[in-house]
C-alpha cells in the first residue's frame, strides 16, 4: 500500500509563533528516506499553514510526487495549476473549520469541477476528488474523468475513537455503557462497509482509490484490509508521533503498520 505523508502540520507548528521554523521543505528528504511514496500538502484559501512559497519550493525540490489539495475556488485553482504538481485533489473548504469536515459535493458542483477536470487533462495533471463514501458520488466522479478518488474516512475515525475511549461510569450504568458500545460497534461496521462498497465500485469503474482523514497507527489497520484502496494520505498522527520519535522513525512505524 502506498503512503502519502501530509506535512501541513509542520507548517501549523511554524505558524503558531509566526517564525521561520520548522520549515516544511526540510521534511521532503526525510519522507523519501523513510520509504513513503508521496508528499501531500493543502494550499488553503486562508493560507493558515502551507503558503504559496512553501508549495513552490516543495514542488520544485521534491524527489517524490506531490499531491496538492485545494478547493475549487477559481483563484486557488489558477495558482495550483501554475505550480504543476503531480496530482491535484479537490476538497471542500470552509474558513471556520479546524480541518476538512466532509467530502466534496461532486453532484452540486459538477459543472465547476468538469471545467477544472478538462483543464487538468490539458496540463497532464492527475485529478483526484475527496469524497464521502457514497456509490452515487463515485459514479459522478467517474463521469468527471477523474483518475482518483480519495475516500473521506472521518466518520470511521471518529466512531473508532469514541469506541476506544473509556466512557465515564459515573454517568452511565453498566447496561447503558454496553448499549452505547453496541451502538458504536454497529456504526463502525456501517462506516467500514460504506468505505468497502465505494472502493469496490470505484475500482470497477477504473478509478484509483485512496483514503484519508483522521487515520492513525491504531485505526488504519481496518482500512488497509480493503484491497481496492491502494493509497493512504496521513498527516496529523505521523507529525504528532514525530515530536517524540523524529519524523523518519514516525513514518517508518506507519509503513510497518501498513505492511
N, C-alpha and C positions, 0 to 999 in steps of 0.2 A: 504493500500500500504506500502511495506517495504522501509525503508530508510537506505542506506549505507552512512556513513559520511566519505568523503575523507579528511584525516588530513595532506596531503602533505604540505599544505601551512603554517602549523605551523613550519615545518622544513625549509621552504623557509625563513621565518622570522628569524629563528636561523642562517641560513647560510649567511644572509645579513651582519652580523657582525662577523661571524666565531667564535661564542662563544657557551656556553652550554645551553642557554635559548632562547626561550621556548623549552621544551623537549616534543616531540610528545607523549611519553609514558604517560605523565601526563593527556593526553586527554581521554584515553580509558575509565576510570571510569566515566567521565563526559558524554561521549557519551552514555554509557549504562544507566546512571541515568536519562538522558533526554528522554529516550524511543526509541532511534534509534535501528536498528536491526543488523548493521554490521559496521565493520571498514574497510575502503578501503585505501590502500597505493600503491604507484607506485615506484618500485625499478628501476630507470633508469640506463642505461649503464654508464652515466657520473656522477651518484650519486649527482646530483645537489641539491637534498633536502633530501629525505629519504636515509639513508645509511644502510649498512649490519647490523650494530649493532642495529639501530632503528628497523629494520624489525624483527630481532631475539627477541628482548625484547618485542615488541608488540605482536608477535605470542605467546610467552611463557606466557604472562601475561593477555591477553585479555579474558574476560568472553564472549565476543561476537565473532561470526565467523569473520575471517579475509580474505578479498578478496584482493589478491595481483596482481596488474597489472605489466606486464613486456613485453619486446619484445621477439621475437623468437630467439634471439641470443643464441647460444648453451651454452656459459659460464654463462649467466644470468639464463637460464632455469635450469642448473645444481644447481646453488646456491639456486634458489627459491624452487625447488623440495626438496632439503635437509632441508629447513625450514618448509616444510609441512604445508602450510596454508590451510584453509578450501576450498578456491577456487583460481584458477589462471585464470586471464583474460589476454589473449594475445592481445597486442595493437601494432600498428605501432609506430616507433620511429625514429626521426631524431635529430642529435646532435644540429643543428642550430635552431630548432623550439622552440618557447616560451612554447607552450603546444601542445598536440596531435592534429594534423590538420585534420585528417580524419580517416576513418575506415581501418581496416586491409585488405590487398588484399588477401583474402582467396583463390581465384582461382589460382593466380600466385604462392602462397606459399603452395599449397595443400599438397604436399608430406612432406614438413618440418613440417607442422602442424599435419599431420597424425601421424608422428613418436612421436611428443610430446603428442598427444592425447592418443596413445597407452600406453605410459609410465605413464601418469597420471591415467589411468584406473588401472594399476597395483598398483599404490601408493594410490588408493582410494581418489584422489583429484579431486574435481569438475573442469570442464573446461568451460570457457566462452570465446567467441570471440567478440571483439569490432569491429562492422562492420557498414558500411553505410547502410541506409535503402534501400535495393535492394533485391527483391524476389530471384534473381539468386544467390546472395551471401548467403541468408538464406538457400536455398536448399543445397549449398555446405557445409555450416556449419553443417547441419543435417547429411550429408554423412560423416563428420569427427567425428561423435559420441560425439559432444559437448553436455553438458547438458543445457547450457545457451547461449543466445546471449545478447549482450548489444548494443542497437541501438545508434549510434552517432547522437546526437541532435544539433550539432554545427551549421549546416546550418539554422535550425529553429530558434535557439537562436540568430544568427547574424541578420537574417531578422527581427525578433521581435524587436531587439534593434534599428535597423535602422528606423523601423516604429514608434517606441515610441519616438524617438528623435525629437527635434524641427528643421526642415530643415530651413536653412537660407533664409529669404525672400529677402535679399539683392542680392542674386544671382539667384533667381527663381521668375518667375511671379507666380501669384496665380494659373493660369491654369496649368503651369508646375508643381507646387507644388502638385496639385491634381492628375496629371498624375503619378508623382513619387509615391504618396501614393497608388494609384490604382494598380500600377505595383507591389509594395511591398506587398499589400494585396493578390494578386494572387500568388506571390512567397511563402508567408507564408502558404496559404492554400495548395499549392502543396507540400511544405515540410511536413506539417502535414499529408497529405494524404499518402505520401510515408512512413511515420512512421506507420500509421494505417495499411496499406496493408502489410508491412513487419512483423508487430507484429501479424496480423491475420494468415499469412502464417506460421510463426514460431510456433504459438500456435497449429495450425492444425497439424504440423509435430511432436508435442510433446516436443518442446523446451520451456524452461522457458525464459521469456522475461524481461530484464532490459533495462534501458535507462540512458543516462547521457552525459554531456559536455555542459557547458555554461548555465545550468539551474539555475534559481534564484527564489526569492519569488514572482515575477510577472509572468514570462513566464511559470512556472511549471503547472499553472492551466489548460492549454490546454492539456499538456502531460498526466496529471493524469486522463483525461477523456477517454483515450484509455484503455479499460478494460483489454486487453491482457497483458499490461505492469504491472508487479506485483512488480517491484523494481526500485528505482531511486538511483543513486550514485551521490551525490552532495558534492562539497568541497569548492571552492573558495568563493562563495556567503555566505555560512554559516560562514566560518572563517572571512571574511570581516565584517559581521554583529557582530560577537563576539567581535571585537575590542571595540564596543560601548555598547554591552548588556551582554557580557560574553558568553562563549561557550554553557553552558547548556541552557540558555534562547534562544540563537540563534537557537539551534536545536529544542527546543520546539515550537518556532514560525514556523519553517518549517514543523514540524509534524502537527501543527494546519492547515496550508495551505493544506497539503495533505489529511486531513480529510474532 
